[in-house]
C-alpha cells in the first residue's frame, strides 16, 4: 500500500466549515469536500478554529500540523484579523509569510484561499 498523502488545514471558521453543516450540526467545509475527490490514500488533519486570527494560526495551529510533515496544506485566515480592532496589515502579512515559509521549508505544497468580497 502506498504511503498516504497528508493533507492539513489551518485557519478560521471558513476553514473549519462554519456555514457548511448537515441537519445534525456536523461541520464539513471545503477541505472535507476536497478530500472526497482524492483517489489516493489520504490522512486528513483540520486544526482550524472559528475566530482564529493569523497569529494563532502561526503560533498554535501550525506546530500541530508541522509534526505530521504534510504534503499539502490549506491555509484560510484573515477575516478575523481584518474585522477585529487593532488590525495591522503589516502584522497580518508577517504572520502569513511566516506560515507559508515554515510550510514550504519542509516541502509542503500550500493552498491559500481567499474569501469572496462581501461588498
Chimera marker file (.cmm) of the C-alpha trace (Angstrom):
<marker_set name="trace">
<marker id="1" x="0.000" y="0.000" z="0.000" r="1" g="1" b="0" radius="0.5"/>
<marker id="2" x="1.224" y="3.479" z="-0.832" r="1" g="1" b="0" radius="0.5"/>
<marker id="3" x="2.048" y="5.899" z="1.952" r="1" g="1" b="0" radius="0.5"/>
<marker id="4" x="-0.973" y="8.178" z="2.464" r="1" g="1" b="0" radius="0.5"/>
<marker id="5" x="-0.779" y="11.795" z="1.393" r="1" g="1" b="0" radius="0.5"/>
<marker id="6" x="-1.150" y="14.040" z="4.429" r="1" g="1" b="0" radius="0.5"/>
<marker id="7" x="-3.475" y="16.985" z="3.845" r="1" g="1" b="0" radius="0.5"/>
<marker id="8" x="-3.764" y="19.523" z="6.653" r="1" g="1" b="0" radius="0.5"/>
<marker id="9" x="-5.896" y="22.610" z="7.114" r="1" g="1" b="0" radius="0.5"/>
<marker id="10" x="-5.187" y="25.619" z="9.311" r="1" g="1" b="0" radius="0.5"/>
<marker id="11" x="-7.270" y="28.737" z="9.709" r="1" g="1" b="0" radius="0.5"/>
<marker id="12" x="-10.500" y="30.249" z="10.921" r="1" g="1" b="0" radius="0.5"/>
<marker id="13" x="-14.239" y="29.491" z="10.647" r="1" g="1" b="0" radius="0.5"/>
<marker id="14" x="-14.139" y="29.328" z="6.856" r="1" g="1" b="0" radius="0.5"/>
<marker id="15" x="-11.516" y="26.596" z="7.154" r="1" g="1" b="0" radius="0.5"/>
<marker id="16" x="-13.376" y="24.724" z="9.885" r="1" g="1" b="0" radius="0.5"/>
<marker id="17" x="-16.641" y="24.533" z="7.966" r="1" g="1" b="0" radius="0.5"/>
<marker id="18" x="-18.886" y="27.095" z="9.652" r="1" g="1" b="0" radius="0.5"/>
<marker id="19" x="-21.772" y="27.648" z="7.258" r="1" g="1" b="0" radius="0.5"/>
<marker id="20" x="-21.456" y="24.146" z="5.780" r="1" g="1" b="0" radius="0.5"/>
<marker id="21" x="-23.230" y="21.794" z="8.151" r="1" g="1" b="0" radius="0.5"/>
<marker id="22" x="-25.709" y="18.971" z="7.922" r="1" g="1" b="0" radius="0.5"/>
<marker id="23" x="-29.041" y="18.656" z="9.735" r="1" g="1" b="0" radius="0.5"/>
<marker id="24" x="-27.246" y="17.279" z="12.802" r="1" g="1" b="0" radius="0.5"/>
<marker id="25" x="-24.918" y="20.272" z="13.082" r="1" g="1" b="0" radius="0.5"/>
<marker id="26" x="-21.773" y="18.495" z="11.846" r="1" g="1" b="0" radius="0.5"/>
<marker id="27" x="-19.474" y="20.983" z="10.096" r="1" g="1" b="0" radius="0.5"/>
<marker id="28" x="-17.690" y="19.979" z="6.897" r="1" g="1" b="0" radius="0.5"/>
<marker id="29" x="-16.184" y="22.836" z="4.910" r="1" g="1" b="0" radius="0.5"/>
<marker id="30" x="-14.271" y="22.968" z="1.667" r="1" g="1" b="0" radius="0.5"/>
<marker id="31" x="-11.416" y="20.776" z="2.926" r="1" g="1" b="0" radius="0.5"/>
<marker id="32" x="-13.728" y="17.867" z="3.627" r="1" g="1" b="0" radius="0.5"/>
<marker id="33" x="-15.250" y="18.138" z="0.158" r="1" g="1" b="0" radius="0.5"/>
<marker id="34" x="-11.820" y="18.372" z="-1.479" r="1" g="1" b="0" radius="0.5"/>
<marker id="35" x="-10.647" y="15.259" z="0.376" r="1" g="1" b="0" radius="0.5"/>
<marker id="36" x="-13.529" y="13.293" z="-1.108" r="1" g="1" b="0" radius="0.5"/>
<marker id="37" x="-12.120" y="13.987" z="-4.595" r="1" g="1" b="0" radius="0.5"/>
<marker id="38" x="-8.806" y="12.218" z="-3.870" r="1" g="1" b="0" radius="0.5"/>
<marker id="39" x="-8.342" y="8.650" z="-5.110" r="1" g="1" b="0" radius="0.5"/>
<marker id="40" x="-5.039" y="8.147" z="-3.286" r="1" g="1" b="0" radius="0.5"/>
<marker id="41" x="-4.762" y="7.081" z="0.365" r="1" g="1" b="0" radius="0.5"/>
<marker id="42" x="-5.070" y="10.234" z="2.435" r="1" g="1" b="0" radius="0.5"/>
<marker id="43" x="-4.636" y="11.386" z="6.025" r="1" g="1" b="0" radius="0.5"/>
<marker id="44" x="-6.761" y="14.486" z="6.722" r="1" g="1" b="0" radius="0.5"/>
<marker id="45" x="-5.962" y="16.881" z="9.572" r="1" g="1" b="0" radius="0.5"/>
<marker id="46" x="-8.015" y="20.003" z="10.250" r="1" g="1" b="0" radius="0.5"/>
<marker id="47" x="-6.882" y="22.080" z="13.241" r="1" g="1" b="0" radius="0.5"/>
<marker id="48" x="-8.710" y="25.266" z="12.252" r="1" g="1" b="0" radius="0.5"/>
<marker id="49" x="-10.941" y="27.110" z="14.725" r="1" g="1" b="0" radius="0.5"/>
<marker id="50" x="-13.723" y="29.664" z="14.345" r="1" g="1" b="0" radius="0.5"/>
<marker id="51" x="-12.470" y="33.074" z="15.427" r="1" g="1" b="0" radius="0.5"/>
<marker id="52" x="-8.796" y="32.318" z="14.782" r="1" g="1" b="0" radius="0.5"/>
<marker id="53" x="-6.518" y="35.079" z="13.608" r="1" g="1" b="0" radius="0.5"/>
<marker id="54" x="-3.247" y="34.768" z="11.725" r="1" g="1" b="0" radius="0.5"/>
<marker id="55" x="-1.145" y="34.975" z="14.907" r="1" g="1" b="0" radius="0.5"/>
<marker id="56" x="-2.975" y="31.970" z="16.390" r="1" g="1" b="0" radius="0.5"/>
<marker id="57" x="-2.541" y="30.037" z="13.166" r="1" g="1" b="0" radius="0.5"/>
<marker id="58" x="1.199" y="30.777" z="13.200" r="1" g="1" b="0" radius="0.5"/>
<marker id="59" x="1.830" y="30.086" z="16.886" r="1" g="1" b="0" radius="0.5"/>
<marker id="60" x="-0.715" y="27.385" z="17.792" r="1" g="1" b="0" radius="0.5"/>
<marker id="61" x="-2.157" y="25.658" z="14.742" r="1" g="1" b="0" radius="0.5"/>
<marker id="62" x="0.937" y="25.479" z="12.548" r="1" g="1" b="0" radius="0.5"/>
<marker id="63" x="3.072" y="23.478" z="15.031" r="1" g="1" b="0" radius="0.5"/>
<marker id="64" x="0.249" y="20.920" z="15.285" r="1" g="1" b="0" radius="0.5"/>
<marker id="65" x="0.427" y="20.170" z="11.575" r="1" g="1" b="0" radius="0.5"/>
<marker id="66" x="4.173" y="20.568" z="11.032" r="1" g="1" b="0" radius="0.5"/>
<marker id="67" x="4.879" y="17.491" z="13.149" r="1" g="1" b="0" radius="0.5"/>
<marker id="68" x="2.932" y="15.427" z="10.593" r="1" g="1" b="0" radius="0.5"/>
<marker id="69" x="5.034" y="16.752" z="7.665" r="1" g="1" b="0" radius="0.5"/>
<marker id="70" x="2.005" y="17.262" z="5.417" r="1" g="1" b="0" radius="0.5"/>
<marker id="71" x="2.470" y="17.193" z="1.668" r="1" g="1" b="0" radius="0.5"/>
<marker id="72" x="-0.464" y="19.563" z="1.177" r="1" g="1" b="0" radius="0.5"/>
<marker id="73" x="-1.724" y="22.334" z="3.482" r="1" g="1" b="0" radius="0.5"/>
<marker id="74" x="-4.755" y="24.568" z="3.051" r="1" g="1" b="0" radius="0.5"/>
<marker id="75" x="-4.451" y="27.975" z="4.725" r="1" g="1" b="0" radius="0.5"/>
<marker id="76" x="-7.504" y="30.188" z="5.049" r="1" g="1" b="0" radius="0.5"/>
<marker id="77" x="-7.223" y="33.012" z="7.545" r="1" g="1" b="0" radius="0.5"/>
<marker id="78" x="-7.557" y="36.769" z="7.629" r="1" g="1" b="0" radius="0.5"/>
<marker id="79" x="-11.230" y="37.589" z="8.050" r="1" g="1" b="0" radius="0.5"/>
<marker id="80" x="-10.954" y="37.869" z="11.819" r="1" g="1" b="0" radius="0.5"/>
<marker id="81" x="-7.732" y="39.858" z="11.541" r="1" g="1" b="0" radius="0.5"/>
<marker id="82" x="-9.480" y="42.433" z="9.358" r="1" g="1" b="0" radius="0.5"/>
<marker id="83" x="-12.739" y="42.540" z="11.323" r="1" g="1" b="0" radius="0.5"/>
<marker id="84" x="-11.256" y="42.982" z="14.808" r="1" g="1" b="0" radius="0.5"/>
<marker id="85" x="-9.893" y="46.118" z="16.439" r="1" g="1" b="0" radius="0.5"/>
<marker id="86" x="-6.199" y="46.702" z="16.070" r="1" g="1" b="0" radius="0.5"/>
<marker id="87" x="-5.865" y="45.265" z="12.562" r="1" g="1" b="0" radius="0.5"/>
<marker id="88" x="-2.373" y="45.724" z="11.213" r="1" g="1" b="0" radius="0.5"/>
<marker id="89" x="-1.792" y="44.833" z="7.565" r="1" g="1" b="0" radius="0.5"/>
<marker id="90" x="1.927" y="44.576" z="8.332" r="1" g="1" b="0" radius="0.5"/>
<marker id="91" x="1.432" y="42.050" z="11.168" r="1" g="1" b="0" radius="0.5"/>
<marker id="92" x="-1.005" y="40.054" z="9.068" r="1" g="1" b="0" radius="0.5"/>
<marker id="93" x="1.486" y="39.975" z="6.195" r="1" g="1" b="0" radius="0.5"/>
<marker id="94" x="4.312" y="38.917" z="8.538" r="1" g="1" b="0" radius="0.5"/>
<marker id="95" x="2.213" y="36.133" z="10.070" r="1" g="1" b="0" radius="0.5"/>
<marker id="96" x="1.074" y="34.821" z="6.701" r="1" g="1" b="0" radius="0.5"/>
<marker id="97" x="4.600" y="34.995" z="5.292" r="1" g="1" b="0" radius="0.5"/>
<marker id="98" x="5.939" y="33.027" z="8.281" r="1" g="1" b="0" radius="0.5"/>
<marker id="99" x="3.188" y="30.393" z="7.977" r="1" g="1" b="0" radius="0.5"/>
<marker id="100" x="3.912" y="29.838" z="4.301" r="1" g="1" b="0" radius="0.5"/>
<marker id="101" x="7.700" y="29.948" z="4.842" r="1" g="1" b="0" radius="0.5"/>
<marker id="102" x="7.615" y="27.254" z="7.518" r="1" g="1" b="0" radius="0.5"/>
<marker id="103" x="5.419" y="25.030" z="5.388" r="1" g="1" b="0" radius="0.5"/>
<marker id="104" x="7.451" y="25.406" z="2.210" r="1" g="1" b="0" radius="0.5"/>
<marker id="105" x="10.676" y="24.868" z="4.179" r="1" g="1" b="0" radius="0.5"/>
<marker id="106" x="9.514" y="21.312" z="4.808" r="1" g="1" b="0" radius="0.5"/>
<marker id="107" x="8.359" y="20.865" z="1.207" r="1" g="1" b="0" radius="0.5"/>
<marker id="108" x="4.620" y="21.225" z="1.784" r="1" g="1" b="0" radius="0.5"/>
<marker id="109" x="2.521" y="22.491" z="-1.089" r="1" g="1" b="0" radius="0.5"/>
<marker id="110" x="0.444" y="25.410" z="0.218" r="1" g="1" b="0" radius="0.5"/>
<marker id="111" x="-3.074" y="26.279" z="-0.904" r="1" g="1" b="0" radius="0.5"/>
<marker id="112" x="-4.040" y="29.831" z="0.027" r="1" g="1" b="0" radius="0.5"/>
<marker id="113" x="-7.755" y="30.511" z="-0.168" r="1" g="1" b="0" radius="0.5"/>
<marker id="114" x="-9.376" y="33.903" z="-0.365" r="1" g="1" b="0" radius="0.5"/>
<marker id="115" x="-12.938" y="34.561" z="0.677" r="1" g="1" b="0" radius="0.5"/>
<marker id="116" x="-15.336" y="36.361" z="-1.608" r="1" g="1" b="0" radius="0.5"/>
<marker id="117" x="-15.571" y="40.123" z="-1.360" r="1" g="1" b="0" radius="0.5"/>
<marker id="118" x="-18.635" y="40.748" z="0.856" r="1" g="1" b="0" radius="0.5"/>
<marker id="119" x="-19.132" y="44.215" z="-0.584" r="1" g="1" b="0" radius="0.5"/>
<link id1="1" id2="2" r="1" g="1" b="0" radius="0.2"/>
<link id1="2" id2="3" r="1" g="1" b="0" radius="0.2"/>
<link id1="3" id2="4" r="1" g="1" b="0" radius="0.2"/>
<link id1="4" id2="5" r="1" g="1" b="0" radius="0.2"/>
<link id1="5" id2="6" r="1" g="1" b="0" radius="0.2"/>
<link id1="6" id2="7" r="1" g="1" b="0" radius="0.2"/>
<link id1="7" id2="8" r="1" g="1" b="0" radius="0.2"/>
<link id1="8" id2="9" r="1" g="1" b="0" radius="0.2"/>
<link id1="9" id2="10" r="1" g="1" b="0" radius="0.2"/>
<link id1="10" id2="11" r="1" g="1" b="0" radius="0.2"/>
<link id1="11" id2="12" r="1" g="1" b="0" radius="0.2"/>
<link id1="12" id2="13" r="1" g="1" b="0" radius="0.2"/>
<link id1="13" id2="14" r="1" g="1" b="0" radius="0.2"/>
<link id1="14" id2="15" r="1" g="1" b="0" radius="0.2"/>
<link id1="15" id2="16" r="1" g="1" b="0" radius="0.2"/>
<link id1="16" id2="17" r="1" g="1" b="0" radius="0.2"/>
<link id1="17" id2="18" r="1" g="1" b="0" radius="0.2"/>
<link id1="18" id2="19" r="1" g="1" b="0" radius="0.2"/>
<link id1="19" id2="20" r="1" g="1" b="0" radius="0.2"/>
<link id1="20" id2="21" r="1" g="1" b="0" radius="0.2"/>
<link id1="21" id2="22" r="1" g="1" b="0" radius="0.2"/>
<link id1="22" id2="23" r="1" g="1" b="0" radius="0.2"/>
<link id1="23" id2="24" r="1" g="1" b="0" radius="0.2"/>
<link id1="24" id2="25" r="1" g="1" b="0" radius="0.2"/>
<link id1="25" id2="26" r="1" g="1" b="0" radius="0.2"/>
<link id1="26" id2="27" r="1" g="1" b="0" radius="0.2"/>
<link id1="27" id2="28" r="1" g="1" b="0" radius="0.2"/>
<link id1="28" id2="29" r="1" g="1" b="0" radius="0.2"/>
<link id1="29" id2="30" r="1" g="1" b="0" radius="0.2"/>
<link id1="30" id2="31" r="1" g="1" b="0" radius="0.2"/>
<link id1="31" id2="32" r="1" g="1" b="0" radius="0.2"/>
<link id1="32" id2="33" r="1" g="1" b="0" radius="0.2"/>
<link id1="33" id2="34" r="1" g="1" b="0" radius="0.2"/>
<link id1="34" id2="35" r="1" g="1" b="0" radius="0.2"/>
<link id1="35" id2="36" r="1" g="1" b="0" radius="0.2"/>
<link id1="36" id2="37" r="1" g="1" b="0" radius="0.2"/>
<link id1="37" id2="38" r="1" g="1" b="0" radius="0.2"/>
<link id1="38" id2="39" r="1" g="1" b="0" radius="0.2"/>
<link id1="39" id2="40" r="1" g="1" b="0" radius="0.2"/>
<link id1="40" id2="41" r="1" g="1" b="0" radius="0.2"/>
<link id1="41" id2="42" r="1" g="1" b="0" radius="0.2"/>
<link id1="42" id2="43" r="1" g="1" b="0" radius="0.2"/>
<link id1="43" id2="44" r="1" g="1" b="0" radius="0.2"/>
<link id1="44" id2="45" r="1" g="1" b="0" radius="0.2"/>
<link id1="45" id2="46" r="1" g="1" b="0" radius="0.2"/>
<link id1="46" id2="47" r="1" g="1" b="0" radius="0.2"/>
<link id1="47" id2="48" r="1" g="1" b="0" radius="0.2"/>
<link id1="48" id2="49" r="1" g="1" b="0" radius="0.2"/>
<link id1="49" id2="50" r="1" g="1" b="0" radius="0.2"/>
<link id1="50" id2="51" r="1" g="1" b="0" radius="0.2"/>
<link id1="51" id2="52" r="1" g="1" b="0" radius="0.2"/>
<link id1="52" id2="53" r="1" g="1" b="0" radius="0.2"/>
<link id1="53" id2="54" r="1" g="1" b="0" radius="0.2"/>
<link id1="54" id2="55" r="1" g="1" b="0" radius="0.2"/>
<link id1="55" id2="56" r="1" g="1" b="0" radius="0.2"/>
<link id1="56" id2="57" r="1" g="1" b="0" radius="0.2"/>
<link id1="57" id2="58" r="1" g="1" b="0" radius="0.2"/>
<link id1="58" id2="59" r="1" g="1" b="0" radius="0.2"/>
<link id1="59" id2="60" r="1" g="1" b="0" radius="0.2"/>
<link id1="60" id2="61" r="1" g="1" b="0" radius="0.2"/>
<link id1="61" id2="62" r="1" g="1" b="0" radius="0.2"/>
<link id1="62" id2="63" r="1" g="1" b="0" radius="0.2"/>
<link id1="63" id2="64" r="1" g="1" b="0" radius="0.2"/>
<link id1="64" id2="65" r="1" g="1" b="0" radius="0.2"/>
<link id1="65" id2="66" r="1" g="1" b="0" radius="0.2"/>
<link id1="66" id2="67" r="1" g="1" b="0" radius="0.2"/>
<link id1="67" id2="68" r="1" g="1" b="0" radius="0.2"/>
<link id1="68" id2="69" r="1" g="1" b="0" radius="0.2"/>
<link id1="69" id2="70" r="1" g="1" b="0" radius="0.2"/>
<link id1="70" id2="71" r="1" g="1" b="0" radius="0.2"/>
<link id1="71" id2="72" r="1" g="1" b="0" radius="0.2"/>
<link id1="72" id2="73" r="1" g="1" b="0" radius="0.2"/>
<link id1="73" id2="74" r="1" g="1" b="0" radius="0.2"/>
<link id1="74" id2="75" r="1" g="1" b="0" radius="0.2"/>
<link id1="75" id2="76" r="1" g="1" b="0" radius="0.2"/>
<link id1="76" id2="77" r="1" g="1" b="0" radius="0.2"/>
<link id1="77" id2="78" r="1" g="1" b="0" radius="0.2"/>
<link id1="78" id2="79" r="1" g="1" b="0" radius="0.2"/>
<link id1="79" id2="80" r="1" g="1" b="0" radius="0.2"/>
<link id1="80" id2="81" r="1" g="1" b="0" radius="0.2"/>
<link id1="81" id2="82" r="1" g="1" b="0" radius="0.2"/>
<link id1="82" id2="83" r="1" g="1" b="0" radius="0.2"/>
<link id1="83" id2="84" r="1" g="1" b="0" radius="0.2"/>
<link id1="84" id2="85" r="1" g="1" b="0" radius="0.2"/>
<link id1="85" id2="86" r="1" g="1" b="0" radius="0.2"/>
<link id1="86" id2="87" r="1" g="1" b="0" radius="0.2"/>
<link id1="87" id2="88" r="1" g="1" b="0" radius="0.2"/>
<link id1="88" id2="89" r="1" g="1" b="0" radius="0.2"/>
<link id1="89" id2="90" r="1" g="1" b="0" radius="0.2"/>
<link id1="90" id2="91" r="1" g="1" b="0" radius="0.2"/>
<link id1="91" id2="92" r="1" g="1" b="0" radius="0.2"/>
<link id1="92" id2="93" r="1" g="1" b="0" radius="0.2"/>
<link id1="93" id2="94" r="1" g="1" b="0" radius="0.2"/>
<link id1="94" id2="95" r="1" g="1" b="0" radius="0.2"/>
<link id1="95" id2="96" r="1" g="1" b="0" radius="0.2"/>
<link id1="96" id2="97" r="1" g="1" b="0" radius="0.2"/>
<link id1="97" id2="98" r="1" g="1" b="0" radius="0.2"/>
<link id1="98" id2="99" r="1" g="1" b="0" radius="0.2"/>
<link id1="99" id2="100" r="1" g="1" b="0" radius="0.2"/>
<link id1="100" id2="101" r="1" g="1" b="0" radius="0.2"/>
<link id1="101" id2="102" r="1" g="1" b="0" radius="0.2"/>
<link id1="102" id2="103" r="1" g="1" b="0" radius="0.2"/>
<link id1="103" id2="104" r="1" g="1" b="0" radius="0.2"/>
<link id1="104" id2="105" r="1" g="1" b="0" radius="0.2"/>
<link id1="105" id2="106" r="1" g="1" b="0" radius="0.2"/>
<link id1="106" id2="107" r="1" g="1" b="0" radius="0.2"/>
<link id1="107" id2="108" r="1" g="1" b="0" radius="0.2"/>
<link id1="108" id2="109" r="1" g="1" b="0" radius="0.2"/>
<link id1="109" id2="110" r="1" g="1" b="0" radius="0.2"/>
<link id1="110" id2="111" r="1" g="1" b="0" radius="0.2"/>
<link id1="111" id2="112" r="1" g="1" b="0" radius="0.2"/>
<link id1="112" id2="113" r="1" g="1" b="0" radius="0.2"/>
<link id1="113" id2="114" r="1" g="1" b="0" radius="0.2"/>
<link id1="114" id2="115" r="1" g="1" b="0" radius="0.2"/>
<link id1="115" id2="116" r="1" g="1" b="0" radius="0.2"/>
<link id1="116" id2="117" r="1" g="1" b="0" radius="0.2"/>
<link id1="117" id2="118" r="1" g="1" b="0" radius="0.2"/>
<link id1="118" id2="119" r="1" g="1" b="0" radius="0.2"/>
</marker_set>
